[in-house]
Each structure stands twice: as structure tokens, then as C-alpha cells.
Amino acid sequence: MYTLLHPTRFRIVKLLNEKPMHIGDISRVLDVERHLLGMHLDILELYGFVSSERVISEEGQLKGRVTRIVRLTDKVAKVCSELQKELQPLT
């Protein structure tokens, strides 16, 4: 759970909650340098919060190149659910 407390990693998860994205698009939207973004994504992947796959792009300037698509895993929803339970007031 502590992995998600870093502001950049939290922003990545929030963005990926909308849809899977190419690492370059994540970098542009969040205005984070790619090498730093890669480090944060590697940490999120290590702890099971995201998964990634390399695919050959069919779009624009990247057509024919291998790109990394990142998506959230079910672990994010599980952790959020657990956190929500912990935050319930005691009655």
C-alpha cells in the first residue's frame, strides 16, 4: 500500500484508472521525464499494481516500433477496498 503514497506513483495510478496507456503518453500527460517515469512504473509493476506489455505500434510516428503499454491490475481495487474499510468510523 505504501507504494501508492508517492505522489508521482499515485498520479500514474489515477491516470491509468481511465484506460491503459503508452509510456510516452503517460510521460506527456503527467509531465514526468521518461527515465523517472520508467523507474516509478518498474516499482508499481514489482509490487503488482500495474502490468505492462510490449506491442508493435500501429499509430503515427511510432508505427512499426515496439512500445510499452501499461495497465492497472486488480490489486489496485483490492487495496482501495481495504483502505476504505480501514477508514470506516468505529461504531
N, C-alpha and C positions, 0 to 999 in steps of 0.2 A: 504494500500500500504506500509506503514511504517513497517509492519510485515516482509516484504521480504527484508528489508535493513540489517537485522542482517546477518553477513557473514555465519554462520552455516545454518540458515534457507534458505538463498539464494542457498547454495551448495546442500541442500536437494532437493529443487525445481528443480534445474538444473539436478540433478541425476534422479529424478522421471520423468522428462520430457522424458527420454528414455523409461521407462517402469515402471509399478507398481513393488514394491519390498517388501520383507520381512524385518522387522525392524532389524533383525540381520545382513542381507546383507548390509543394509544402514550403520549400525554401522561400519562394517568392511571396506567398501569401503571408507568412509569418515574419518575413524579413530577417531570416537567420542564415548565416553562411552555411554552405552545403557541408563542409567538413564538420562543423559543430552540430548541424542537424543530424548528420550520419552517426555521430557519437551518441546523441540522445536516442535516436532510433535503435541503435545497437543495444543500448541499455534496456529500452522498452521491450525489445524482442527477447533479450536474455531472460527477463522476468515474466515473459509470456503475455504482455499486454498488446503487442502488435505482431503481425506476421507479414512477411514480405515475399514477393516472388519477382523473378527477373523475366521480363517478357520482351519480345521484339515489337517496337512501336510501329503503329500504322499511321501515325499522325505527323503532320507538319515537318518541322526541321529535324525531328528525331526519327523520322521514318527509316526503318531498317536498322536502327540501333537498339541495343539492349538497354532497357530501362528497369528501374526498381519500383514496383507498385506496392504500397503499404496499406494494410487494413487492420482494424481493431480485431481483437479476439474476444471470445465470450468472457474472458477473465475480467475485463473492464466492468461489464454489467454485474458480475458477481461481487466484485469489490465495492462497487457503488451501492449495491443492495445491502451488503454487510455494514457499510458505513452509515447508511440510512437507519438501520436497526439500532446501531450504537448511539445515534443521535436522538432517538426517541426519548422523550421525558419519562422519568420513573413515575409510576402512579401508585 
